[in-house]
Amino acid sequence: SLKLVGILEKNGEKMALLEDKNKIGYIVTPNTRIGKFKVLNIGKDYITVQQEIINVYGKKEKIKKVLGLGKD
């Protein structure tokens, strides 16, 4: 699982600071992949990620999650 810990903006480009369950930090931009997650977009106080899972029928499925600042 990932936790959003900060959002930065440099020259009009937004970057997000993420932390995984092992307390390892990542600086990401849209389209960055971390494990099974792909960053779709970065907002003012949230990011949207996409995760590919195998559903109960054995089919690949892409789900979207919104991670907010200060939330797990």
BELSULCOR-V246766 format. One line per field, one symbol per residue. ss: DSSP state (h for helix, s for strand, l for the rest). A space follows every 50 residues. Layout:
# BELSULCOR-V246766
ss: ???
This chain:
# BELSULCOR-V246766
ss: lsssssssssllssssssssllllssssllllssllsssssslllsssss sssslllllsssssssssllll
